[in-house]
Amino acid sequence: MKNLDNNPYDVLKAQFINRLSKVYLSMKSSDIVIWGTGAYGKWLLSFLTLLGINKNVCCFCDSFHDDSNLDFIENIPVYSPSKCVSLFHSATFIIASDYFEEILNSISKSSYSDIDTFVLDHDNKMLEKQLIYYTNPPDPIRVVGFNYTWFPVYEEADKSNKLKMMLDFIDANLADQESRDIIHNRCKNFLTGDLSYIDKNEVNSHSYFSQDFYPISADEVLFDCGAFTGDTIEDFVTFTNKKYKKIVAFEPDEKNVRRLNAFINNKIENVVVIQKATGDKNGKVAFLNNGNMFSKTVDLKDSSDESSVDIVRLDNYIDCHPTLIKMDIEGAELESLIGASQIIKTQKPKLAICIYHMPFDFYEIPKFLKSLVPEYNFKVRQHELGFCETVLYAYL
């Protein structure tokens, strides 16, 4: 399966650069403002320099900059949003920040809502993130959809025939060909680095809730593990037309919980927010509070944003039993399922589980679930372009 003549790391990196080059070279006749002064914004300047269009960058924009101070990045001035707009209103404002949603929201409510903005992440392509965080990872904790360290792991699994064994299991246990193709294409991508494989996966827009997978009734009790700021809850409430029994939202990140509570307040009924992580044990665990979708439990002891949070086994949360469990918890899915073994065995809830965070979750998670409930049916769907949002659905 592997092309022995090409290093998959080099193949993939070259394809990423080629695709991104086309995107940014299309702006070569425009003035550019880079909105974001962190690692993302600085990386973007280096990439534009590689393309020879860094001279188009007029300034950096910092949402909290005090213009009474003179600040520069690589001899390029840093201004507040209002000053950037007053000086370069006709420029393309490239939002180079994980907080692009908040920035876009602030722009929409401002007097300069007519400026031209661009966010590649808005198209769910994640190309920059792959290059920034995994080509020369400044922060290897981050989860984007895969890690370049997966390449040798897949190569070894292929050589030992372990990968074939896993794929044989997948072929025998997934309910349709689309599911099998998604997994096979992901594996081929990790063996070759060739994006054309993963490009073949059809993107299904109905994330987590679709009558194609299982019926949704007015008696549903949703356990939303990794509730973030309420995006899944919003989809669930819309999909059910507000006809459901209860929502229990597990979200350990304090910043996300504040935003989640603000979203729920006076808008959504029958929601309980639990500021805890889920796992295979009860207690406390080190946690990286990013205030974004990349917050996760960690082992590192040197992060200023790290704190400890409570962790709970779902089997020990006995206020109610779920009929539907969704998990998007940055690689802790299998441990959390282990902590929900009794619920799954006895209640046999519908499951929507992300399987893209760890190299072989596509095999280990359905295998574990099959050991608990042999009659489970499985489908896999891809809900974004690229490596993210690959979801396993389990149902009776």
Disulfide bonds with the S-S distance in Angstrom:
none
